[in-house]
Amino acid sequence: MEFLVQCDPKFPYNDIVDIRQRLLKSNALVFGYAFEKFDLFSIESILHLQHFEEKKIQLLPDLNIVSRMINVAQFGIPSRMDDVTKLAIDLMAFSQTMNIFIEPSIAFHELASCEGNQKALEKLAWFRVADYGQANSWVDLAQGRIQRLPSVSLKETQKLDLAYPLSRWRRNYIVALKIAELELSNLTQLDRALSLLKWMVQDYFFAGPAAIFATMYFSPHKKKRVIKNLHSTDRERAIRGIKNAAWDITHMSDFVAKINKNDQNIKQGEYFIFATADKSLAEIAPVLIYNSSKYDQVDELARNLSKWWPSVEALKISEVLTQYLRDIEGRPPPTSTLPSDNPIQFMIEKGERIIKGTVK
């Protein structure tokens, strides 16, 4: 079956083709859907999905990208434009032109945790300016024809408590603290990864995004420290770095949760794209997009992990992880034996005490 899609003569087709190519080359996009029938990021395929199949596409950007979108809306293109700013402009231009909804909620919760609620609300107002009905102007910005948005009208935002700690982030923060604790230990890299998985299964709960994050972080092939300032003598800086890592995990877990929710209810008909300027996250996120049944395939998981580990160690981690997943399948969550009626807060405080008392 063939479909004919005719665009409005004013549609900036050639510009969008250019922008799309730059976005694909950036390697900053992780698609939460498979390329089975056709290229779901082509202009024609997106229009087909939206108009013939009535599907929606959501873009989930990280804070670095959202911040650049806000800065461009507020101040225009900077005199020295970095790659992340170029990426942010291209994403906004493409999303507005192609009617892709941008969902930045996790980014704004992260911003509020770092800079306070009022600052986050002010920047949310500027984001809404950026994301409101200026597709042609963003295309012109992306193509270098103008230097700033011609129409800016700041509107008052709804009073929201963006600084309220997200439950998902608090759980991921506990895992990030444990990852940091193991990194500061004298264990081998492999034993750190296996210890983290064992702790999750026996003493906490299994969180897929955090587990994959940890296996990459502990690997001998990692190119940089994913947890910033962990070895700083200023232990508050180390804590801030761990909190930042917990937000990275939260972005990924939110992405995976949305995909899984949609898969369980196909009628929702939504596709999700995770956009990140962090190369490490862009490398981890595709590994998380799987059918749960795939974890029955040890070799497939090992191939994914071999991006970061020697083949023998990748296979070992894969075998242990697969066995753990089989062991906990259908098992009720472990009952807390902690001396507290608020075990999450107890574990956070304990983890912070360990990190603050450890310098290596």
Secondary structure, DSSP 4 states (H G I P E B T S, - for coil): --------TTS-HHHHHHHHHHHHHHT-EEESS--SSS-TTSHHHHHHHHHTS--EEEEEE-HHHHHHHHHHHHH-S-SS--HHHHHHHHHHHHHHHTTPEE--HHHHHHHHHHH-HHHHHHHHHHHHHHTSS-HHHHHHHHTTS-SS-S-----PPP---TTSPPHHHHHHHHHHHHHHHHHTSSS-HHHHHHHHHHHHHHHS---HHHHHHHHHHTSTT-SS-SSTTTT-S-HHHHHHHHHHHHHHHHHHHHHHHHHHHHHH-GGG-EEEEEE-S-HHHHHHHHHH---GGGGG-HHHHHHHHTTTS-HHHHHHHHHHHHHHHHHHTTPPPPPP-SSSS-HHHHHHHHHHHHHHT---
